[in-house]
Amino acid sequence: MELLLIRHAEAKNAAACDAERALTKKGRDQAAKVGQFLKRYDLVPDLILASPLVRARQTAEIISNGAAATSPTIESWLACGMRPATALKELCAYDQFQRVALVGHNPDFEYLASSLLGSQCSGVHVRKASLIHFSRLSPPSQGACLEMMLPVSVL
């Protein structure tokens, strides 16, 4: 399996609660860039899984539209606080897909990326709307090959 980690794009600072923070105009533009990049470089995921928080759902929907991918599936385990072991366990249910994208949050993605690279501490900085591409992921075992890590500014 190939795994794409995409942190949610820029969100507003204020909302009734953290879970309801929506994307800013800049965030919508960032998500659109990611979707266009995936389509242009033939990296369209077979499946997009997104956190239920508004900013992640919106990011996933915009990426899906821009990449001409299927609509995102919302997964509660991708909400803030996800642990690498949880992600790897949950991904087992999707092993029939060749390329899966996860849209979620930090520090969760920093921990997951570090874990996949064999580190126990977070030595990976995941910027908003950045794209990390891993190949040769075979859950539930840890480990994968890092193909690329790109901030949205270069997409």
trRosetta pair geometry for C-beta under 8 A, 3 or more apart (Angstrom, degrees):
i j d omega theta_ij theta_ji phi_ij phi_ji
1 91 7.3 170 104 166 164 119
1 94 7.6 92 -129 109 148 89
1 95 6.3 -102 -54 -134 131 61
1 97 6.8 57 -128 88 107 71
1 98 6.7 -176 -125 -164 57 27
1 99 7.3 156 -169 -90 67 29
1 100 6.2 -3 -177 9 118 107
1 137 4.8 -59 78 75 91 92
1 138 6.7 141 20 -89 91 47
1 139 7.3 -17 37 3 142 89
2 98 6.4 21 18 149 98 69
2 99 4.2 -14 67 -109 112 79
2 100 7.3 162 84 24 60 59
2 133 6.8 -9 -177 -169 107 87
2 134 6.7 164 -160 88 57 56
2 135 5.0 -22 -107 -107 85 67
2 137 7.0 118 -119 21 16 104
2 147 7.8 -4 -143 -8 107 145
3 91 7.4 -22 -100 -134 124 149
3 99 7.8 -170 -71 -154 23 57
3 100 5.8 -16 -112 69 65 88
3 101 7.8 136 -168 -99 49 32
3 102 7.0 2 -170 -1 96 106
3 116 7.7 -135 67 -114 143 158
3 133 7.6 157 84 -155 50 41
3 134 4.5 -5 58 59 96 107
3 137 4.8 22 -13 5 117 159
3 144 6.6 -53 31 -137 120 165
4 38 7.7 34 -139 -109 166 122
4 43 7.1 113 -83 161 138 112
4 45 5.8 -114 25 -72 132 122
4 99 6.8 39 -15 178 107 95
4 100 7.1 -161 27 99 78 41
4 101 4.0 -25 71 -108 114 80
4 102 7.0 175 87 23 59 62
4 131 6.4 -27 -164 -159 101 89
4 132 7.1 148 -159 76 49 52
4 133 5.6 -12 -104 -102 76 69
4 134 7.8 -165 -73 25 31 71
5 101 7.8 176 -77 -156 17 63
5 102 5.5 -15 -113 63 61 101
5 104 7.7 -55 -156 39 84 97
5 109 5.1 139 178 -149 129 115
5 112 6.7 164 -104 93 144 126
5 113 6.2 -114 37 -69 165 102
5 126 7.0 -66 127 -130 123 140
5 131 7.5 145 77 -158 56 39
5 132 4.2 -6 54 56 103 107
5 134 7.5 46 -10 -5 99 106
6 34 6.1 98 -143 -174 132 152
6 59 7.0 -173 129 145 113 124
6 60 7.9 136 84 -89 128 70
6 63 6.7 68 138 -88 167 164
6 101 5.9 10 2 -174 118 108
6 102 7.0 171 30 84 71 49
6 103 4.9 -26 79 -101 101 75
6 104 8.0 112 75 20 57 57
6 129 7.1 -1 -174 -148 89 39
6 130 7.3 -170 -139 85 53 41
6 131 5.6 -6 -99 -103 85 67
6 132 7.8 -165 -67 25 44 69
7 103 7.8 114 -144 -155 8 59
7 104 6.9 -54 -118 79 52 52
7 105 6.8 79 -144 -121 84 21
7 106 6.0 10 -129 -36 132 94
7 109 5.5 -128 -79 30 94 160
7 126 5.0 139 -43 146 136 110
7 127 6.8 -177 54 97 142 32
7 128 5.6 -113 110 -124 116 35
7 129 6.4 -74 79 -27 81 21
7 130 5.6 27 27 40 108 80
8 11 6.6 12 132 -39 123 115
8 23 7.8 -137 173 -85 100 97
8 27 7.7 7 155 -159 81 120
8 51 7.3 -67 -53 41 121 125
8 53 7.5 -66 -62 89 159 113
8 55 4.5 80 170 130 147 98
8 56 4.4 -90 -78 -87 122 63
8 58 7.9 69 -151 62 107 83
8 59 4.4 -163 -137 -14 68 152
8 103 6.3 85 -76 172 70 91
8 104 6.9 -74 -30 139 91 10
8 105 6.4 -4 6 -84 112 66
8 128 6.7 -40 93 -146 56 85
8 129 7.3 -33 136 -65 26 63
9 23 5.5 34 84 -128 109 118
9 26 7.7 -166 164 116 109 68
9 27 3.7 133 123 -161 107 79
9 28 7.1 160 101 -51 153 21
9 30 4.0 157 -137 80 119 121
9 31 4.5 -96 -26 -48 144 89
9 34 7.7 -142 -69 -4 111 130
9 55 7.2 -143 60 180 63 94
9 58 7.8 -89 45 100 107 98
9 59 4.8 162 4 -105 91 109
9 62 7.7 -29 3 57 143 142
9 128 5.7 84 -148 165 32 102
9 129 4.1 41 -102 -70 76 111
9 152 7.4 69 -116 -68 92 162
10 23 6.7 88 84 -152 58 75
10 24 5.1 -41 114 35 104 112
10 26 5.0 -5 60 96 144 104
10 27 3.7 -135 65 -73 69 92
10 30 6.1 109 7 5 91 145
10 128 5.3 82 -64 144 63 156
10 129 7.1 -42 -18 -20 70 118
11 21 4.4 75 156 139 130 111
11 22 6.4 164 -150 95 90 21
11 23 5.5 -69 -102 -97 65 42
11 24 6.5 154 -147 -16 15 82
11 27 5.8 71 -68 -87 43 163
11 54 7.8 117 -135 92 130 93
11 55 3.9 -42 -85 -110 136 138
12 15 6.2 111 90 -49 113 97
12 21 5.4 -156 64 -160 77 85
12 22 5.7 24 11 61 115 69
12 23 7.5 88 -16 140 79 6
12 24 5.6 132 -65 -68 68 84
13 21 7.5 -10 -132 -133 7 125
14 21 7.8 142 81 -112 17 92
15 18 7.1 126 66 -100 115 16
15 20 4.2 -170 159 92 131 92
15 21 4.4 -147 -3 -81 142 58
15 22 6.9 135 -92 -1 131 73
15 54 7.8 -173 -146 43 164 144
16 20 5.2 15 48 53 91 153
17 20 5.3 85 57 10 72 105
18 21 6.0 -28 -165 -14 42 113
18 53 7.5 -39 130 -138 79 127
18 80 7.7 -16 128 -8 133 154
19 52 7.5 -3 -160 109 113 88
19 53 4.9 -122 -145 -121 66 85
19 54 6.6 104 152 -4 57 89
19 79 8.0 -12 -114 -144 107 113
20 54 5.4 51 -148 -8 33 140
21 53 7.4 6 48 172 85 109
21 54 6.1 175 67 64 41 113
21 55 5.2 -10 97 -42 89 119
22 54 5.3 -60 -86 137 62 130
22 55 6.4 170 -138 -80 18 71
22 58 6.3 80 -153 -27 73 158
23 27 3.4 -145 -162 102 94 128
23 28 5.1 123 124 -54 133 72
23 31 6.9 -46 -128 -12 158 132
23 55 5.7 127 -62 -134 70 75
23 58 4.7 -140 -10 109 118 142
23 59 6.6 141 -75 -62 131 74
23 62 7.8 -24 11 -15 172 144
24 27 4.5 105 46 3 69 103
24 28 7.2 -128 95 -3 40 82
25 28 5.8 -51 -151 33 32 110
25 29 6.5 31 150 -16 63 106
26 29 5.7 -57 -152 39 33 112
26 30 6.3 38 149 -24 66 104
27 30 5.4 -48 -145 32 33 114
27 31 6.5 33 156 -17 65 103
27 55 7.2 -65 -180 -151 153 97
27 58 7.7 55 129 107 119 125
27 59 7.2 -78 170 -84 101 92
27 128 7.4 -70 -114 162 90 130
27 129 7.2 -175 -143 -54 64 126
28 31 5.9 -53 -148 36 31 110
28 32 6.4 34 151 -21 63 106
28 58 7.4 -65 -94 155 80 117
28 62 6.0 -172 -150 -103 67 157
29 32 5.6 -53 -148 35 32 114
29 33 6.6 38 152 -23 64 102
30 33 5.7 -54 -155 30 32 114
30 34 6.8 32 150 -19 64 102
30 128 6.8 15 155 129 165 97
30 129 3.7 -88 157 -92 123 171
30 152 4.7 11 -153 -177 97 163
31 34 5.7 -51 -153 32 36 112
31 35 6.6 35 151 -17 66 104
31 58 7.1 -131 -43 128 170 77
31 59 4.6 -153 -104 -141 127 63
31 62 3.7 73 121 86 128 133
31 63 5.4 -97 -176 -50 88 78
31 66 7.4 165 134 1 72 139
31 129 6.2 -117 -69 -119 53 114
32 35 5.7 -54 -151 37 34 112
32 36 6.3 32 154 -17 67 108
32 62 5.6 -76 -65 168 64 114
32 63 7.9 -144 -89 -82 24 46
32 66 5.1 154 -149 -78 56 143
33 36 5.8 -57 -146 39 30 109
33 37 6.2 33 154 -23 65 107
33 66 7.9 -21 11 177 10 165
33 129 7.3 64 62 164 109 132
33 152 5.6 100 85 -165 134 97
33 155 4.7 116 152 98 108 121
34 37 5.7 -55 -149 34 30 113
34 38 6.5 31 154 -20 64 104
34 59 7.9 25 45 -176 146 93
34 63 5.2 -36 96 -109 110 105
34 66 7.2 109 78 77 60 144
34 129 5.8 -140 -44 -172 126 90
34 131 6.0 157 -137 -61 103 116
34 152 6.4 -59 -60 -112 93 99
34 155 6.2 -9 -87 168 49 173
35 38 5.8 -54 -150 33 31 111
35 39 6.5 25 155 -14 64 107
35 62 6.2 -132 -25 133 137 67
35 63 4.1 -177 -72 -146 94 45
35 64 6.9 -63 -115 19 123 17
35 65 6.4 4 -162 71 164 60
35 66 2.2 102 108 74 133 117
35 67 4.3 -120 -160 -31 76 79
35 69 7.8 -129 -140 8 95 109
36 39 5.8 -58 -149 39 32 109
36 40 6.0 32 155 -21 68 111
36 66 5.0 -71 -46 175 64 118
36 67 7.4 -127 -58 -74 20 61
36 155 7.7 125 73 151 91 110
37 40 5.8 -56 -140 38 28 110
37 41 6.1 -6 170 10 65 113
37 43 7.4 -16 127 48 76 125
37 131 7.0 -137 96 -17 141 161
37 150 7.9 -148 173 95 158 146
37 155 4.2 -65 -64 -162 145 111
38 41 6.8 -76 -141 52 20 87
38 43 4.5 -103 -146 81 68 92
38 44 5.3 107 146 -85 104 52
38 45 7.1 -42 -166 -12 141 77
38 63 7.0 60 10 -173 142 96
38 66 7.5 101 43 105 103 97
38 67 4.2 -16 84 -109 120 126
38 69 7.5 -19 116 -39 139 126
38 101 8.0 -22 -115 -76 151 146
38 131 7.8 -171 -68 -124 93 148
39 42 7.9 22 -178 -73 28 33
39 43 8.0 -77 -37 49 18 68
39 44 5.9 45 -94 -69 57 107
39 66 6.6 -134 -10 140 126 70
39 67 4.6 -172 -52 -135 91 55
39 68 5.9 82 -108 19 125 96
43 99 7.2 -161 -172 -172 61 155
43 133 6.9 -71 -149 -106 137 137
44 67 4.7 155 -117 168 91 112
44 68 6.7 -40 -122 70 145 77
44 69 5.1 -175 -169 -79 100 100
44 99 7.6 112 98 89 42 141
45 48 5.4 116 80 -67 135 74
45 67 7.5 43 22 128 75 157
45 69 5.9 35 60 -136 74 147
45 97 7.9 35 177 165 84 129
45 99 4.7 -134 -127 121 61 97
45 100 5.9 74 -162 -138 120 16
45 101 3.9 -118 -42 -15 162 103
46 70 7.7 17 172 15 41 120
46 97 4.3 -172 85 -157 130 102
46 98 5.6 103 -19 44 139 77
46 99 5.2 123 0 57 88 73
46 100 6.8 -46 58 -75 87 57
47 70 6.9 -24 -107 60 48 124
47 73 6.7 -17 -171 11 98 121
47 94 6.1 -133 76 -157 159 129
47 97 4.7 -57 4 -123 121 165
47 99 7.7 167 31 94 69 55
47 100 4.9 -16 70 -118 101 80
47 101 7.1 -170 96 29 52 70
48 60 5.3 153 150 -161 125 104
48 63 6.7 162 -129 94 151 117
48 64 5.6 -126 29 -79 157 102
48 69 5.9 91 -24 124 121 140
48 70 7.0 -176 16 76 93 76
48 71 7.8 -115 56 140 113 25
48 72 4.2 -69 103 -105 109 80
48 73 6.9 152 85 19 57 70
48 100 7.8 162 -90 -165 28 58
48 101 4.6 -15 -113 68 74 110
48 103 6.5 23 -178 -12 99 113
49 60 8.0 -94 106 -127 17 144
49 72 6.9 138 -111 -165 12 88
49 73 5.3 -31 -107 72 66 93
49 74 7.8 123 -162 -119 61 12
49 75 4.9 5 -172 0 108 129
49 78 6.2 164 138 -47 99 147
49 94 7.5 -102 -45 -59 134 162
49 100 6.6 13 0 -180 109 105
49 101 7.0 176 27 88 65 55
49 102 5.3 -20 71 -109 99 65
49 103 7.2 -177 91 22 47 74
50 56 5.0 163 -175 141 95 97
50 57 5.4 123 132 -98 139 49
50 59 7.3 167 -133 71 125 87
50 60 3.6 -80 -78 -35 140 160
50 72 4.4 26 -6 169 122 140
50 73 7.2 155 21 75 77 41
50 74 5.6 -43 74 -105 88 59
50 75 7.0 139 62 23 34 79
50 78 6.4 -161 155 92 23 155
50 102 7.7 154 -88 -164 38 47
50 103 4.2 -11 -111 62 84 110
50 104 7.3 176 -152 -65 48 65
51 56 3.6 39 55 83 102 165
51 57 7.2 -105 83 -45 62 68
51 74 7.6 -8 124 -150 15 77
51 75 7.3 -51 -94 68 33 71
51 78 3.9 -127 -81 116 68 100
51 79 5.1 125 -156 -88 99 42
51 80 7.4 66 -155 -35 144 56
51 103 6.5 -114 9 103 81 72
51 104 4.5 109 -39 -116 117 74
51 105 6.2 37 -47 -19 166 99
52 56 7.4 36 46 69 16 119
52 57 6.6 17 -157 -55 30 115
52 74 5.1 74 -91 -176 75 117
52 75 7.6 -136 -41 72 84 28
52 76 5.8 3 -18 -101 129 59
52 78 7.4 136 -8 69 65 91
52 79 5.7 -23 36 -76 93 103
53 56 4.9 74 67 16 87 106
53 57 6.8 -166 86 -10 38 91
53 79 6.2 118 -30 -129 98 79
53 80 7.0 53 -40 -24 143 94
53 105 7.2 44 35 -54 145 126
54 57 5.7 -60 -143 39 29 110
54 58 6.1 25 162 -17 67 108
55 58 6.0 -53 -144 38 27 109
55 59 6.4 32 154 -21 61 107
56 59 5.6 -51 -146 35 32 114
56 60 6.2 32 155 -19 65 107
56 78 7.1 -173 154 128 158 117
56 103 5.0 149 -170 128 89 96
56 104 5.7 21 -128 -108 141 34
56 105 6.7 -74 -68 -49 128 86
57 60 5.8 -58 -149 38 29 110
57 61 6.3 28 155 -19 65 107
57 72 7.1 -176 -144 84 61 142
57 74 6.4 -1 -103 -99 105 112
58 61 5.8 -54 -145 36 31 111
58 62 6.3 27 159 -16 65 107
59 62 6.1 -62 -151 38 27 107
59 63 6.2 25 154 -17 65 110
59 103 5.3 -178 96 -171 112 133
59 129 7.1 -149 -140 -98 124 81
60 63 5.7 -56 -145 39 29 111
60 64 6.1 35 155 -24 64 108
60 72 3.8 47 147 -73 126 161
60 101 7.8 158 -128 112 92 116
60 103 4.1 -162 -73 36 98 159
61 64 5.6 -53 -147 34 29 115
61 65 6.5 28 155 -17 63 105
61 71 7.3 4 -118 -147 75 78
61 72 6.1 -95 -69 11 57 120
62 65 5.8 -53 -149 37 31 110
62 66 6.2 25 156 -13 65 111
63 66 5.9 -62 -144 43 29 107
63 67 5.9 11 164 -5 67 116
63 69 7.3 -9 127 34 79 130
63 72 7.9 69 64 -60 101 119
63 101 7.4 -133 128 135 144 158
63 103 7.0 -179 24 -82 146 138
64 67 6.3 -66 -137 47 21 99
64 69 4.7 -102 -141 70 65 97
64 70 6.8 -68 -151 90 115 30
64 71 5.8 80 168 -119 158 35
64 72 5.5 -127 -49 -36 139 84
65 68 7.7 18 -179 -73 28 39
69 101 8.0 12 174 19 170 136
72 103 6.9 -42 -131 25 143 132
75 78 4.8 81 83 -3 97 108
75 90 7.0 115 179 169 141 143
76 79 5.8 -19 -172 -13 54 115
77 82 6.0 87 157 -114 68 108
77 86 5.6 -158 -171 156 116 117
77 87 7.3 165 137 -88 115 54
77 90 5.1 180 87 -75 161 160
78 82 5.8 -11 -131 -61 32 148
78 87 7.8 74 -96 -104 72 94
78 102 6.3 -167 -119 -164 127 100
78 103 7.4 60 167 74 147 52
78 104 4.5 -127 -178 -91 99 120
78 105 7.8 131 161 9 75 88
78 108 7.9 135 -162 131 56 158
79 82 6.9 139 64 -46 44 95
79 104 7.9 -132 -81 -140 9 103
79 105 7.7 12 179 10 32 132
80 105 5.1 -36 -94 73 74 161
80 108 6.8 -153 -141 -30 45 127
81 108 6.9 -12 37 -77 9 117
82 86 5.6 -132 -163 78 75 128
82 87 5.8 72 162 -57 120 98
82 104 6.5 -31 20 -175 144 154
82 105 7.6 131 18 52 106 95
82 108 4.3 60 57 -147 92 136
82 112 7.5 -2 112 -53 109 122
83 86 4.6 95 59 3 81 106
83 87 7.2 -151 92 -7 43 85
83 108 7.6 -95 -68 -135 23 88
83 111 7.1 -65 -143 119 50 143
84 87 5.7 -56 -148 35 34 111
84 88 6.3 28 158 -15 69 107
84 111 5.5 -129 -41 132 102 94
84 112 4.7 161 -102 -105 84 60
84 115 3.8 65 -141 13 163 168
84 116 7.6 -156 -146 -38 122 73
84 142 7.4 41 151 -113 125 114
85 88 5.9 -56 -146 39 30 108
85 89 6.2 31 156 -19 64 109
86 89 5.8 -58 -148 38 28 111
86 90 6.1 22 158 -15 66 112
87 90 5.9 -61 -144 41 27 107
87 91 6.1 31 157 -26 64 108
87 102 7.2 11 -148 -112 120 165
87 108 7.9 129 -50 172 130 105
87 112 5.4 6 38 -115 161 128
88 91 5.7 -51 -144 31 29 115
88 92 7.5 49 151 -36 56 89
88 139 4.5 176 -171 -128 73 105
88 140 5.1 99 142 -148 104 63
88 141 7.8 -136 -173 63 134 18
88 142 6.6 -61 -95 -85 160 69
89 92 6.1 -40 -173 2 37 115
89 139 7.1 -168 -74 -178 16 125
89 140 5.7 30 -93 -119 55 115
90 93 6.3 -41 -178 16 51 111
90 94 8.0 24 138 1 67 105
91 94 5.6 -68 -161 46 54 104
91 95 7.3 89 143 -64 73 73
91 100 6.8 163 -141 80 101 159
91 137 7.6 -41 142 139 154 126
91 139 4.3 145 85 -25 108 159
91 140 8.0 150 64 -95 92 58
92 95 5.9 -12 -160 -35 43 114
92 139 4.8 -125 -67 112 72 120
92 140 5.7 -18 -65 -59 122 88
94 97 5.1 -26 169 21 91 117
94 100 5.4 81 131 -92 140 148
95 139 6.8 -131 -81 55 105 99
97 100 5.1 94 99 -64 132 95
102 109 7.7 173 103 -102 117 103
104 108 5.7 -66 133 85 127 134
104 109 5.9 156 81 -55 101 105
105 108 5.2 66 80 26 78 118
105 109 6.8 179 88 -12 28 99
106 109 5.7 -62 -85 39 64 94
106 110 5.5 51 -138 -14 93 106
106 126 5.5 -178 -85 71 112 107
107 110 4.7 -55 -165 42 72 119
107 111 5.8 73 136 -24 88 99
107 122 6.3 -50 -175 -99 114 164
108 111 5.9 -62 -154 37 29 108
108 112 6.3 24 153 -17 67 109
109 112 5.4 -51 -140 39 37 112
109 113 6.0 37 159 -19 68 105
109 126 4.6 -62 102 53 117 174
109 132 7.5 152 174 23 115 137
110 113 6.0 -53 -143 38 26 108
110 114 6.2 26 157 -17 61 110
110 122 4.3 43 141 -152 111 123
110 124 5.2 -178 -147 81 70 85
110 125 6.8 2 -112 -110 117 27
110 126 5.1 -142 -69 5 76 107
111 114 5.8 -58 -146 40 28 111
111 115 6.1 31 155 -22 64 109
111 122 5.5 -57 -79 -83 58 106
112 115 5.6 -55 -148 36 29 114
112 116 6.4 28 155 -18 64 106
113 116 5.8 -56 -148 36 30 110
113 117 6.4 19 155 -10 64 111
113 124 4.2 -94 101 85 125 164
113 126 6.5 150 -2 -61 146 120
113 132 5.7 -43 -106 160 126 169
113 149 7.9 75 -153 -105 142 130
114 117 5.8 -67 -150 44 30 105
114 119 4.3 -77 -177 75 90 107
114 120 7.5 -44 140 76 115 4
114 121 6.5 -100 177 96 150 33
114 122 4.9 -133 -28 -114 153 45
114 123 5.6 120 -116 30 113 71
114 124 5.1 -155 -62 8 80 108
115 118 7.7 64 -179 -57 29 14
115 119 7.1 -95 -74 64 27 60
115 120 7.7 52 -99 -107 69 37
115 142 5.8 -95 159 -146 91 125
116 134 5.8 -49 160 -114 151 155
116 137 7.0 -35 -138 -106 123 109
116 142 6.6 -143 -106 -170 43 80
116 143 6.5 124 -162 -126 56 12
116 144 4.4 -19 -174 28 112 108
116 146 7.7 123 115 -67 111 86
117 123 7.9 -100 83 62 138 107
117 124 7.1 131 13 -50 143 128
117 144 7.7 -53 -67 58 50 78
117 146 6.3 13 -93 -43 105 122
118 142 7.4 131 -90 132 57 114
118 143 6.5 35 -66 -101 90 83
119 122 7.7 136 112 -91 120 16
119 123 5.3 -60 150 16 168 116
119 124 7.9 151 55 -20 138 96
124 132 7.9 45 177 -105 138 151
124 149 7.7 -125 -155 -132 111 158
126 130 5.6 -155 -166 60 66 129
126 132 6.8 -63 -115 -29 107 130
127 130 4.4 96 61 -36 81 125
127 151 4.8 19 53 -122 143 103
127 152 7.1 -127 108 8 115 87
128 152 7.2 -42 103 2 67 131
129 151 7.8 67 88 -172 78 61
129 152 3.9 15 109 -53 112 141
130 149 7.0 24 163 -178 119 77
130 150 6.4 -178 -160 93 81 45
130 151 4.7 -45 -104 -112 105 50
130 152 6.0 -108 -80 -28 50 74
131 148 7.4 14 109 105 96 101
131 149 7.4 -178 93 -147 54 40
131 150 5.1 -4 58 58 96 92
131 152 7.6 105 -13 -76 88 64
131 155 7.0 90 5 -78 128 130
132 146 7.4 -52 -172 -139 95 93
132 148 7.4 -164 -144 98 41 54
132 149 4.7 5 -111 -111 81 84
132 150 8.0 179 -77 23 43 57
133 146 7.6 103 82 -165 59 53
133 147 4.2 -56 106 66 105 114
133 148 4.8 25 39 48 113 82
133 149 7.5 -151 23 -69 67 48
134 137 5.3 65 121 -48 118 117
134 144 3.9 34 179 137 124 140
134 145 6.5 137 -164 68 69 46
134 146 6.0 -40 -104 -98 74 47
134 147 6.5 174 -108 4 17 91
135 144 6.7 152 69 -178 30 94
135 145 4.8 -29 65 66 84 106
135 147 5.2 75 -13 -49 103 118
136 143 7.9 -45 118 127 99 84
136 144 5.6 156 81 -148 73 62
136 145 4.6 56 35 4 119 107
137 143 7.8 173 -119 95 59 49
137 144 4.1 -8 -80 -101 82 122
138 141 5.7 14 89 47 87 107
146 149 6.7 -23 -172 -34 116 103
150 154 5.4 -112 -167 71 102 114
150 155 6.1 111 134 -65 127 87
151 154 5.9 86 66 10 74 95
151 155 7.9 -130 106 -17 42 92
152 155 5.3 -50 -153 17 48 120
